């Protein structure tokens, strides 16, 4: 805001007033030379007619012209000759209305008096707002205008008249019956943006451009509104605070003197009740339009902008269409992003609505929603008005709101979906529908984690009577919410209670038991009890255990080192072939995807994840949704596609998640140690929930500490991870190979015997599962710990095993080659060692595994080799992720399409493409195809 000590200078005259001032000055000059005339200034309300006339009257008086003034007002219309008496003063015979039939004498009286005023000097009759004059005065003034040039008196009649397009058609104008040659007429134009900005800067020369622009918009081309706004902004109490020019308010309540809303109210009163009603309806409608923003489905394509306001206001659509056009021309309205006319500034809209009762606003939105529904408008448009309407009580209302919520979720607008569902609860609903709405709303609120209402809503949903399927959905959602807040035991109890109430629904019971087993992963004590019960049921009554629970038992056996990858996949594939109930299928798909990922059947795991996510409803909280996303992240990490993981570390939540763990490892492997350290230190693990995700994060933090040169800290994390995993019966290295990692730390700390015991146990358990990844990793670490000729043999075995393995095990092959190269260097076979290490560096470069590449290059230098020849430019230098994205872009895919296909953030796609452009030596997307084909030479 302006400085409190600032004093306003003389008001600045806008350019739009100068022509009118010149016209009046010319008329005054003619009158002074002895020739009378008529000047008519026309214009819309607030365009400055009065100020121009007043300035001309003052200038005339200063030149010796006698000035007689009259300002007409609505209250004067009932008094005959009220305006004439303002001009000429008390006249004998005009003090009281004359008797019937005396009008001719009364009309003649002013003519007899008028010469007395002009006998010594020219005369200016200044009549403001002549359209509000009483009937007799109006007729007298028209006659005066008709004869003023023939009077033996130098008289200038200067009249202002409101001419604005209103909903109610106006009466004919002042000059309607006068010959055009008798009247000099000028219509005042609204302020241009430059003129309005000049008025603002004349008073606040130091104001920033954005603040001036806001004032110009709120002034809406009207000198009246702009000056009222500037008066309010310069009022006492508006200058406190740190910012000199804070953002212009959007509500009239924030204006100290309230000059602006008073000016708007006067503008509405001048326009008449029909225009006022249309203006207020339009302002109310705009409230809903503002909420629609630019999201899909917000506008009603092809809709008549005048039709709805006209219907709601009970006005003629043709007149409303004309009014919208006229107000847009004046600057009070502007086309919005969707093409619909809107008030020029939110402050103007709020001022138009000032004084309108809340009940009236709600009624407008209720009527608008119903009218739009009947017109077939987009669901979201109807629902936006329902948000502001209050309860309607019609059967169609909750259906529209729920449909709008579904569409909002489809477009990723969760906040909108929550608003629609909350509003749906205001309508009268039968128990089954209320249960569904509560379940959907509670799920979204819990997922958003910014509302405390989620769990109470889900609890209320579970108390209502609904179909068994809806009760199961509510129970699973509530259980998921409770487990996510560290209340796994309460979650399992909820599911068990509902299970006990579902006699005769074996598929639904299976869904609840499967959900219990999955949610029990959040608490190791609960997990042990749940899986013991599940195993006992499977042995005692196998017919009660469907495909999904049996898949969980396969997963349990895999983590407990009780089965091989081959047998686990055979069982899982057989279970996938069995028919599954829709409520149990997500558990089956998610569990099968996790087992397939552990078994290095990554393509199959990918397909299962996509199939599972496609069946997830975003408005129902389900434990499998997070599990599927975790498996997707694990698949990317297993392939070494670290750059496909989040481009930035996720914000810390209540405790570390699996996504935090995989991101932390990705930061380490891609050579971003500072970011990795910040993420690793971003949690108080003592206060974290006691769940499996904490174990994964402990392992990831151990990896970070080991890479940072802190083997003691890393060993602590690996051993704690192992202790906690073992307590959960998770002993297989397929989940977290903590023994191998701890063995390397033991060796670095000078405890080779402890390291050897850990490495041998890891290999034994890895051979149970039997995949090249787990066995090859265990062999590599055992080789490093063992050393000597036996160590070299173990390293070579690891390399052979991983060389013949699927391409997805590439990161483990790089690590094995690195270990083999070090063993060969120690054995004095430097030439073979260099070959191994160069191969490792090249493969690490392609993966984007900066840490492994650096270790390989360091090992080469330690072995006496020159700098490596890994490609830093050209197509061979692209990481796997960069190559995949570049190929899709070369094939014509947009960044948004690539992000959708690969389930990445758009920013991640842009980052990879930028890196690819640099490596390929190109600048444009169109060059990708040629660069990737190898036709373009690249520097090495």
VEXDOLUM-544766 format. One line per 3 residues: number of its first residue (from 0); their letters; for each residue x, y, z of C-alpha. Coordinates in steps of 0.05 Angstrom, whole numbers. Layout:
N
NUM	A	X Y Z  ...
This chain:
940
0	XXX	0 0 0  22 72 -8  59 109 46
3	XXX	15 133 103  42 203 96  25 205 22
6	XXX	-20 264 3  -60 258 -61  -49 312 -113
9	XXX	-103 344 -156  -144 290 -190  -116 270 -257
12	XXX	-163 280 -317  -166 219 -361  -158 225 -436
15	XXX	-229 201 -447  -256 266 -414  -214 315 -454
18	XXX	-257 315 -517  -319 327 -475  -285 383 -437
21	XXX	-264 415 -503  -336 410 -530  -363 446 -469
24	XXX	-308 498 -471  -325 513 -544  -399 521 -525
27	XXX	-381 568 -469  -338 609 -516  -396 615 -566
30	XXX	-442 637 -509  -392 691 -488  -392 715 -560
33	XXX	-468 720 -558  -490 654 -590  -529 603 -550
36	XXX	-528 527 -559  -540 459 -530  -487 407 -509
39	XXX	-509 337 -490  -460 291 -454  -482 218 -454
42	XXX	-451 158 -422  -459 97 -379  -463 101 -303
45	XXX	-396 119 -274  -363 143 -338  -352 213 -308
48	XXX	-408 255 -338  -418 294 -273  -344 308 -262
51	XXX	-336 335 -333  -398 379 -326  -375 406 -258
54	XXX	-306 422 -284  -336 460 -343  -383 499 -297
57	XXX	-325 520 -253  -285 541 -314  -344 581 -341
60	XXX	-355 616 -275  -281 635 -274  -291 668 -343
63	XXX	-349 711 -318  -405 667 -343  -465 660 -297
66	XXX	-476 587 -280  -543 558 -258  -539 485 -236
69	XXX	-589 429 -226  -574 357 -207  -633 311 -219
72	XXX	-647 252 -174  -700 197 -170  -735 230 -112
75	XXX	-750 293 -153  -792 261 -207  -857 267 -167
78	XXX	-851 342 -157  -869 385 -218  -816 435 -239
81	XXX	-768 411 -185  -710 414 -233  -729 482 -259
84	XXX	-733 509 -188  -662 482 -176  -640 522 -236
87	XXX	-677 587 -228  -693 588 -154  -762 601 -124
90	XXX	-811 626 -176  -878 657 -156  -932 610 -180
93	XXX	-886 548 -179  -882 538 -104  -941 489 -107
96	XXX	-966 447 -165  -1016 485 -204  -1089 465 -213
99	XXX	-1110 422 -270  -1107 460 -335  -1055 510 -310
102	XXX	-995 475 -339  -988 523 -399  -981 583 -353
105	XXX	-933 546 -308  -890 526 -368  -887 598 -392
108	XXX	-866 626 -325  -792 604 -329  -786 637 -398
111	XXX	-808 702 -368  -758 696 -311  -699 672 -352
114	XXX	-680 739 -383  -666 767 -315  -608 718 -307
117	XXX	-575 733 -374  -583 808 -378  -513 824 -356
120	XXX	-471 762 -375  -476 698 -414  -513 642 -380
123	XXX	-495 568 -371  -553 522 -352  -518 459 -326
126	XXX	-567 401 -315  -538 335 -291  -575 269 -301
129	XXX	-631 299 -341  -663 231 -350  -683 235 -276
132	XXX	-717 303 -282  -791 311 -266  -838 310 -326
135	XXX	-854 384 -331  -782 405 -322  -759 353 -373
138	XXX	-809 380 -425  -788 451 -410  -715 434 -419
141	XXX	-729 400 -485  -766 461 -509  -710 506 -484
144	XXX	-661 464 -525  -706 471 -586  -706 547 -582
147	XXX	-642 566 -546  -605 586 -609  -661 635 -626
150	XXX	-665 668 -559  -641 740 -555  -598 714 -496
153	XXX	-529 682 -496  -550 617 -462  -513 550 -465
156	XXX	-555 491 -442  -507 435 -420  -542 369 -403
159	XXX	-516 301 -382  -556 238 -393  -546 165 -373
162	XXX	-546 120 -435  -531 49 -418  -559 -17 -443
165	XXX	-604 -44 -388  -648 -105 -383  -709 -60 -377
168	XXX	-713 -19 -442  -702 55 -427  -746 114 -447
171	XXX	-726 155 -509  -668 201 -497  -666 277 -488
174	XXX	-649 291 -560  -701 242 -587  -747 297 -613
177	XXX	-694 349 -628  -662 361 -695  -590 334 -693
180	XXX	-563 400 -718  -587 435 -654  -549 391 -605
183	XXX	-474 378 -599  -475 307 -572  -416 266 -546
186	XXX	-417 198 -513  -363 186 -460  -324 123 -471
189	XXX	-301 77 -415  -229 84 -391  -177 46 -431
192	XXX	-127 5 -392  -73 58 -404  -118 115 -381
195	XXX	-138 77 -319  -66 60 -304  -49 134 -311
198	XXX	-101 152 -259  -72 101 -211  0 123 -222
201	XXX	-19 196 -214  -36 180 -142  13 123 -129
204	XXX	74 135 -174  116 81 -140  65 26 -145
207	XXX	89 -39 -178  59 -57 -245  22 -118 -219
210	XXX	-13 -77 -166  -32 -23 -216  -59 -76 -263
213	XXX	-103 -105 -207  -131 -36 -193  -145 -25 -267
216	XXX	-183 -91 -271  -223 -76 -209  -239 -6 -236
219	XXX	-271 -41 -296  -264 19 -342  -306 63 -296
222	XXX	-276 127 -266  -329 122 -212  -308 53 -189
225	XXX	-234 66 -197  -234 130 -156  -277 96 -102
228	XXX	-227 39 -100  -168 87 -94  -204 123 -38
231	XXX	-212 57 0  -140 36 -12  -115 102 14
234	XXX	-159 101 76  -131 99 147  -115 29 171
237	XXX	-97 4 102  -23 19 108  -3 -27 165
240	XXX	38 -89 151  105 -108 121  86 -102 48
243	XXX	76 -32 19  30 -57 -35  -4 -122 -15
246	XXX	-47 -160 -63  -113 -127 -78  -169 -158 -36
249	XXX	-222 -201 -69  -277 -184 -19  -309 -118 -3
252	XXX	-305 -132 72  -230 -118 68  -240 -46 45
255	XXX	-239 3 103  -285 59 79  -329 15 34
258	XXX	-331 69 -19  -322 17 -73  -381 -28 -55
261	XXX	-424 35 -45  -406 57 -116  -424 -11 -143
264	XXX	-490 -10 -106  -505 59 -136  -487 33 -205
267	XXX	-537 -25 -195  -591 21 -169  -582 66 -230
270	XXX	-590 7 -276  -657 -15 -249  -683 -79 -217
273	XXX	-680 -122 -280  -607 -107 -292  -591 -114 -218
276	XXX	-622 -184 -216  -584 -207 -278  -518 -178 -251
279	XXX	-527 -214 -185  -546 -280 -218  -485 -275 -262
282	XXX	-441 -261 -201  -470 -321 -165  -459 -366 -225
285	XXX	-388 -342 -230  -375 -368 -160  -385 -438 -187
288	XXX	-346 -423 -251  -286 -402 -211  -286 -469 -175
291	XXX	-285 -505 -242  -218 -475 -261  -187 -505 -324
294	XXX	-199 -578 -310  -230 -621 -363  -306 -618 -368
297	XXX	-312 -551 -334  -344 -513 -390  -407 -527 -428
300	XXX	-383 -526 -501  -430 -488 -546  -474 -463 -489
303	XXX	-509 -396 -497  -476 -351 -445  -541 -310 -438
306	XXX	-589 -368 -434  -577 -391 -362  -573 -322 -330
309	XXX	-636 -302 -367  -674 -363 -344  -652 -355 -271
312	XXX	-667 -281 -270  -733 -287 -308  -708 -239 -362
315	XXX	-712 -235 -437  -653 -276 -465  -644 -227 -522
318	XXX	-639 -168 -473  -590 -207 -430  -547 -224 -490
321	XXX	-545 -150 -508  -529 -131 -437  -471 -180 -434
324	XXX	-443 -151 -498  -452 -79 -474  -420 -92 -406
327	XXX	-362 -127 -439  -353 -66 -483  -353 -20 -422
330	XXX	-302 -63 -386  -345 -87 -329  -344 -157 -358
333	XXX	-287 -195 -391  -286 -261 -428  -261 -316 -381
336	XXX	-215 -373 -401  -276 -414 -422  -304 -356 -464
339	XXX	-360 -339 -415  -366 -266 -394  -343 -254 -323
342	XXX	-336 -194 -278  -271 -158 -290  -244 -173 -220
345	XXX	-266 -217 -161  -273 -154 -119  -325 -127 -168
348	XXX	-363 -192 -167  -363 -193 -91  -388 -121 -89
351	XXX	-445 -139 -135  -465 -195 -87  -458 -152 -25
354	XXX	-525 -151 11  -552 -211 -26  -577 -261 27
357	XXX	-541 -328 30  -607 -363 20  -617 -326 -45
360	XXX	-548 -346 -70  -561 -419 -53  -627 -415 -89
363	XXX	-593 -389 -152  -544 -447 -151  -599 -497 -138
366	XXX	-639 -471 -197  -575 -468 -240  -559 -540 -224
369	XXX	-628 -564 -243  -630 -522 -306  -561 -546 -328
372	XXX	-581 -619 -314  -641 -612 -359  -597 -580 -413
375	XXX	-549 -639 -412  -490 -598 -386  -427 -635 -363
378	XXX	-434 -670 -297  -379 -630 -265  -413 -564 -284
381	XXX	-478 -586 -250  -441 -612 -189  -403 -546 -179
384	XXX	-469 -510 -170  -493 -565 -122  -432 -551 -79
387	XXX	-460 -481 -67  -534 -497 -67  -546 -529 1
390	XXX	-588 -592 6  -635 -601 -53  -672 -664 -31
393	XXX	-681 -690 -102  -663 -762 -121  -617 -740 -177
396	XXX	-572 -697 -133  -528 -751 -99  -522 -789 -165
399	XXX	-494 -727 -199  -446 -713 -142  -419 -785 -141
402	XXX	-411 -785 -216  -373 -719 -211  -328 -749 -157
405	XXX	-312 -808 -202  -295 -762 -260  -252 -719 -215
408	XXX	-213 -780 -192  -204 -802 -264  -172 -734 -278
411	XXX	-129 -737 -215  -168 -683 -177  -175 -717 -110
414	XXX	-193 -653 -72  -251 -641 -119  -275 -713 -109
417	XXX	-273 -704 -34  -314 -640 -39  -367 -673 -82
420	XXX	-374 -733 -35  -378 -689 27  -433 -650 -7
423	XXX	-470 -715 -24  -475 -732 50  -517 -669 59
426	XXX	-573 -702 18  -622 -752 47  -594 -821 29
429	XXX	-616 -892 44  -568 -932 87  -537 -972 30
432	XXX	-521 -910 -10  -497 -872 51  -451 -931 67
435	XXX	-420 -928 -3  -410 -853 0  -379 -857 69
438	XXX	-332 -912 47  -310 -875 -15  -302 -808 22
441	XXX	-267 -839 82  -219 -875 35  -201 -811 0
444	XXX	-193 -772 64  -148 -826 94  -106 -830 30
447	XXX	-97 -755 31  -73 -755 104  -96 -683 113
450	XXX	-162 -698 146  -178 -730 213  -248 -749 188
453	XXX	-228 -809 147  -228 -864 200  -292 -839 235
456	XXX	-327 -839 167  -305 -910 152  -326 -931 222
459	XXX	-394 -901 211  -399 -936 143  -386 -1003 176
462	XXX	-444 -992 225  -495 -982 170  -535 -1038 139
465	XXX	-514 -1052 68  -499 -1109 21  -446 -1160 45
468	XXX	-400 -1136 -11  -405 -1064 11  -392 -1084 83
471	XXX	-329 -1120 61  -306 -1059 22  -318 -1015 82
474	XXX	-282 -1063 128  -221 -1070 82  -217 -995 75
477	XXX	-221 -984 150  -170 -1038 163  -123 -1008 112
480	XXX	-130 -939 144  -118 -966 214  -57 -1007 193
483	XXX	-29 -947 157  -30 -909 223  6 -963 261
486	XXX	-56 -998 288  -48 -1065 254  -79 -1104 311
489	XXX	-142 -1061 310  -144 -1069 235  -143 -1145 240
492	XXX	-196 -1144 294  -243 -1103 250  -235 -1153 193
495	XXX	-245 -1213 239  -308 -1182 268  -339 -1171 200
498	XXX	-316 -1241 178  -355 -1270 236  -418 -1235 211
501	XXX	-414 -1263 140  -436 -1335 146  -451 -1366 79
504	XXX	-404 -1321 39  -339 -1360 32  -310 -1314 -22
507	XXX	-321 -1253 20  -291 -1287 81  -230 -1304 39
510	XXX	-223 -1231 20  -224 -1210 93  -175 -1263 114
513	XXX	-128 -1245 58  -132 -1172 76  -117 -1190 149
516	XXX	-55 -1228 128  -31 -1171 84  -44 -1117 136
519	XXX	-11 -1158 190  56 -1144 156  52 -1077 192
522	XXX	64 -1112 260  109 -1172 269  70 -1201 329
525	XXX	4 -1195 294  34 -1223 230  57 -1286 266
528	XXX	-12 -1298 296  -49 -1285 230  -5 -1331 189
531	XXX	-8 -1386 241  -84 -1382 238  -82 -1382 162
534	XXX	-36 -1442 159  -80 -1480 208  -142 -1465 167
537	XXX	-108 -1487 103  -88 -1554 136  -154 -1566 172
540	XXX	-204 -1541 120  -169 -1528 54  -236 -1517 19
543	XXX	-244 -1453 60  -179 -1424 33  -186 -1394 -37
546	XXX	-133 -1376 -89  -115 -1309 -57  -100 -1336 13
549	XXX	-62 -1395 -17  -20 -1345 -57  -4 -1310 8
552	XXX	19 -1377 37  65 -1386 -24  93 -1316 -10
555	XXX	103 -1334 63  140 -1397 44  185 -1358 -4
558	XXX	205 -1308 50  215 -1364 101  263 -1401 54
561	XXX	215 -1460 50  207 -1463 -25  245 -1450 -90
564	XXX	229 -1397 -142  211 -1452 -191  160 -1484 -145
567	XXX	132 -1418 -121  119 -1394 -193  88 -1461 -211
570	XXX	39 -1454 -153  24 -1381 -167  10 -1393 -240
573	XXX	-37 -1450 -222  -74 -1404 -174  -79 -1349 -226
576	XXX	-113 -1399 -272  -169 -1411 -221  -231 -1368 -221
579	XXX	-228 -1313 -169  -281 -1270 -136  -275 -1195 -155
582	XXX	-261 -1178 -82  -205 -1228 -75  -173 -1220 -144
585	XXX	-133 -1157 -126  -100 -1196 -69  -84 -1253 -116
588	XXX	-54 -1208 -169  -13 -1167 -121  15 -1227 -85
591	XXX	31 -1263 -150  66 -1200 -176  111 -1197 -114
594	XXX	130 -1271 -120  144 -1263 -195  189 -1203 -180
597	XXX	228 -1243 -129  234 -1300 -179  263 -1251 -231
600	XXX	203 -1262 -276  201 -1187 -284  161 -1182 -348
603	XXX	107 -1226 -318  110 -1186 -254  101 -1122 -294
606	XXX	39 -1149 -328  9 -1172 -262  22 -1103 -231
609	XXX	-12 -1068 -289  -70 -1115 -287  -77 -1106 -212
612	XXX	-73 -1030 -215  -124 -1028 -271  -174 -1062 -225
615	XXX	-162 -1015 -167  -215 -962 -151  -183 -897 -131
618	XXX	-242 -882 -85  -234 -945 -44  -176 -952 4
621	XXX	-145 -1020 -8  -80 -1050 18  -63 -1079 -50
624	XXX	-57 -1011 -82  5 -993 -42  31 -1064 -48
627	XXX	27 -1061 -124  62 -994 -126  117 -1022 -81
630	XXX	125 -1082 -128  131 -1035 -188  187 -997 -152
633	XXX	221 -1063 -134  217 -1085 -207  252 -1021 -230
636	XXX	305 -1029 -177  316 -1102 -196  328 -1082 -268
639	XXX	376 -1029 -247  330 -976 -275  346 -929 -218
642	XXX	330 -867 -259  259 -891 -267  249 -885 -193
645	XXX	225 -817 -165  267 -759 -191  264 -728 -122
648	XXX	261 -762 -54  190 -766 -27  174 -721 31
651	XXX	181 -756 98  115 -782 126  98 -815 192
654	XXX	155 -864 180  198 -889 123  163 -927 68
657	XXX	187 -977 16  188 -921 -35  236 -883 11
660	XXX	280 -945 15  283 -957 -60  294 -882 -73
663	XXX	351 -881 -23  386 -939 -57  374 -906 -125
666	XXX	407 -842 -100  467 -882 -76  474 -921 -141
669	XXX	466 -860 -186  521 -821 -149  480 -771 -109
672	XXX	510 -780 -40  489 -713 -10  416 -725 -27
675	XXX	421 -796 -3  449 -772 64  393 -722 73
678	XXX	340 -775 59  374 -825 105  377 -775 162
681	XXX	307 -750 150  273 -799 197  272 -813 271
684	XXX	271 -888 266  258 -895 341  189 -864 330
687	XXX	175 -900 265  120 -953 260  143 -1024 274
690	XXX	130 -1052 204  164 -1086 146  177 -1020 111
693	XXX	221 -999 169  263 -1062 157  271 -1045 84
696	XXX	292 -975 102  343 -1000 152  374 -1042 97
699	XXX	374 -982 49  406 -937 102  459 -990 112
702	XXX	474 -987 37  480 -912 42  526 -914 102
705	XXX	570 -967 71  577 -926 7  594 -865 49
708	XXX	651 -902 84  617 -918 150  620 -994 154
711	XXX	606 -994 229  542 -954 221  523 -996 161
714	XXX	535 -1061 200  489 -1037 255  433 -1024 206
717	XXX	442 -1090 169  443 -1131 234  382 -1094 261
720	XXX	346 -1106 195  364 -1180 200  341 -1186 272
723	XXX	274 -1156 256  265 -1196 192  282 -1261 228
726	XXX	230 -1246 282  179 -1242 226  202 -1309 196
729	XXX	231 -1272 137  298 -1307 129  306 -1313 54
732	XXX	354 -1263 21  303 -1253 -34  273 -1195 5
735	XXX	333 -1161 38  402 -1193 29  425 -1165 95
738	XXX	474 -1223 110  516 -1209 48  516 -1135 62
741	XXX	535 -1147 135  590 -1196 114  623 -1142 72
744	XXX	620 -1094 132  649 -1147 179  706 -1157 130
747	XXX	720 -1083 125  721 -1079 201  772 -1135 207
750	XXX	727 -1193 228  736 -1244 171  709 -1304 210
753	XXX	643 -1270 226  640 -1246 154  651 -1317 128
756	XXX	595 -1345 171  546 -1294 146  566 -1303 73
759	XXX	561 -1379 77  492 -1376 110  470 -1327 56
762	XXX	492 -1375 1  457 -1433 33  391 -1395 37
765	XXX	401 -1367 -33  408 -1437 -63  340 -1454 -32
768	XXX	307 -1400 -73  353 -1415 -131  350 -1354 -176
771	XXX	414 -1329 -210  407 -1262 -176  405 -1287 -104
774	XXX	456 -1343 -115  503 -1299 -157  502 -1244 -105
777	XXX	516 -1293 -48  573 -1324 -89  603 -1256 -103
780	XXX	605 -1236 -29  630 -1304 -7  685 -1297 -59
783	XXX	706 -1229 -31  705 -1255 40  743 -1320 23
786	XXX	796 -1290 -22  854 -1329 -53  846 -1381 -107
789	XXX	781 -1405 -77  754 -1335 -76  771 -1326 -150
792	XXX	736 -1391 -167  673 -1368 -130  675 -1300 -166
795	XXX	682 -1334 -234  623 -1380 -217  582 -1319 -199
798	XXX	600 -1285 -266  583 -1348 -306  517 -1356 -271
801	XXX	496 -1283 -280  521 -1279 -352  472 -1333 -372
804	XXX	416 -1303 -330  360 -1258 -355  381 -1186 -374
807	XXX	345 -1159 -313  402 -1184 -269  451 -1136 -302
810	XXX	466 -1097 -238  488 -1161 -202  531 -1181 -262
813	XXX	566 -1114 -259  581 -1124 -185  605 -1195 -198
816	XXX	652 -1172 -254  679 -1119 -207  692 -1172 -153
819	XXX	724 -1218 -205  768 -1162 -230  792 -1147 -160
822	XXX	806 -1220 -147  846 -1225 -212  886 -1163 -194
825	XXX	902 -1193 -126  924 -1257 -161  970 -1218 -207
828	XXX	929 -1230 -271  926 -1157 -289  908 -1165 -362
831	XXX	847 -1208 -347  831 -1162 -289  830 -1101 -335
834	XXX	783 -1136 -384  735 -1153 -328  737 -1084 -298
837	XXX	729 -1048 -365  669 -1092 -380  641 -1076 -312
840	XXX	651 -1001 -323  618 -1002 -391  558 -1041 -366
843	XXX	551 -995 -306  554 -935 -353  496 -962 -394
846	XXX	456 -975 -331  469 -906 -304  499 -939 -242
849	XXX	548 -884 -225  572 -917 -160  590 -983 -193
852	XXX	623 -947 -252  665 -906 -204  686 -968 -165
855	XXX	706 -1003 -230  746 -943 -253  780 -938 -186
858	XXX	797 -1012 -188  826 -1003 -258  871 -946 -235
861	XXX	893 -986 -174  912 -1042 -222  955 -995 -264
864	XXX	907 -984 -322  897 -917 -357  830 -881 -356
867	XXX	774 -923 -381  746 -917 -451  673 -920 -432
870	XXX	630 -879 -479  608 -813 -449  573 -791 -513
873	XXX	536 -825 -569  480 -877 -565  526 -925 -528
876	XXX	530 -876 -471  455 -876 -458  431 -910 -396
879	XXX	377 -962 -404  324 -913 -380  349 -858 -425
882	XXX	350 -904 -485  280 -929 -472  252 -859 -465
885	XXX	291 -832 -525  265 -889 -569  194 -873 -549
888	XXX	205 -799 -564  236 -816 -631  175 -857 -646
891	XXX	131 -796 -640  108 -802 -568  98 -738 -528
894	XXX	129 -728 -460  61 -736 -428  48 -801 -465
897	XXX	117 -828 -446  104 -810 -373  38 -847 -376
900	XXX	67 -909 -410  125 -915 -361  87 -889 -300
903	XXX	137 -832 -289  131 -760 -270  133 -715 -332
906	XXX	193 -679 -302  231 -745 -299  219 -757 -373
909	XXX	244 -686 -389  306 -697 -347  324 -762 -383
912	XXX	312 -731 -452  356 -672 -435  411 -719 -414
915	XXX	401 -760 -477  406 -698 -521  473 -680 -490
918	XXX	501 -749 -498  477 -755 -570  502 -685 -588
921	XXX	434 -662 -614  388 -604 -599  321 -623 -627
924	XXX	272 -679 -617  269 -691 -692  343 -712 -692
927	XXX	332 -770 -644  315 -822 -697  378 -811 -737
930	XXX	422 -806 -674  395 -871 -646  402 -908 -712
933	XXX	477 -897 -710  481 -857 -775  506 -797 -736
936	XXX	577 -806 -711  587 -793 -637  649 -772 -599
939	X	681 -822 -552
